[in-house]
Amino acid sequence: MLFHKKDRGPAPLPQVLPAHVGIIMDGNGRWAKKRHQPRSAGHRAGAQNFRTITQYCSRIGIKVLTVYTFSTENWSRPAEEVGGLLSLFKDYLEEALRDFMDENIRVRFIGDKGGFPPDLQALMGRVEEESSVKTGMVLNLAMNYGGRAELSRAARRFAEDVQAGRAKPEDMDESCLAGYLYTAGQPDLDLLIRPSGEQRLSNFLLWQCAYAEFVFFDILWPDFKTQDLDKALQIYASRQRRFGGV
């Protein structure tokens, strides 16, 4: 179901919250175009909104938040835009080391970090290390991430373990495979939110989304507010999750 701007309004928090929320942050470029601004302005506005929504999720008690920050397909964008995004990531991580660490949030990066410049990889490592003592919400930043690439990586790692004698082919089942994913040890996705009006997964958490509830909004990401998140949480709470049963 697609919710439009006219559907927005106050929505009290439900008593039962999803443990794991995923957000596809979409619409930054269109937001900027509507305002006759460069796409980079949209990405900056989106980054600021990401901070707001992340802190709100932490405050209300979400256990795991995974946000789609940069996909494996995003490298095909114009070089100037990619460069601007990498610069924005660097600024955010430096800010995180300076200010964001006051939040009780553990930051993890999922995806192929080796695809990024060495200085950005080093910043990722520092953020992960310095936030590792946090006991609150886990924030997964999906960077250079693709769901198919994650599954391919998991299969390759299991094959390497079999070849090395650390595993046997008959060990493979759903639980085993899940242990080779970036999100090993975390609950599967409960709720997937996508602003911008698009209604597709875009290669995001394909395995983890098996029984997730989807909520789509016709709102560009920089305009997505905490009350919109509250509405998504209410929609989630109103649905009956049968997991294939009756």
FENLINSUL-V62099 format. One record per run of one state. SS is the DSSP state (a for helix, b for strand, c for the rest). FROM is the first residue (numbers start at 0). TO is the last residue. If there is no record, write none. Layout:
BEGIN
ss->SS from->FROM to->TO
ss->SS from->FROM to->TO
END
This chain:
BEGIN
ss->c from->0 to->0
ss->b from->1 to->2
ss->c from->3 to->3
ss->a from->4 to->6
ss->c from->7 to->18
ss->b from->19 to->23
ss->c from->24 to->26
ss->a from->27 to->33
ss->c from->34 to->37
ss->a from->38 to->59
ss->c from->60 to->62
ss->b from->63 to->70
ss->a from->71 to->75
ss->c from->76 to->77
ss->a from->78 to->97
ss->c from->98 to->98
ss->a from->99 to->101
ss->c from->102 to->103
ss->b from->104 to->109
ss->c from->110 to->111
ss->a from->112 to->114
ss->c from->115 to->116
ss->a from->117 to->130
ss->c from->131 to->135
ss->b from->136 to->144
ss->c from->145 to->145
ss->a from->146 to->162
ss->c from->163 to->167
ss->a from->168 to->170
ss->c from->171 to->172
ss->a from->173 to->177
ss->c from->178 to->189
ss->b from->190 to->193
ss->c from->194 to->211
ss->b from->212 to->216
ss->c from->217 to->219
ss->a from->220 to->222
ss->c from->223 to->224
ss->a from->225 to->237
ss->c from->238 to->245
END
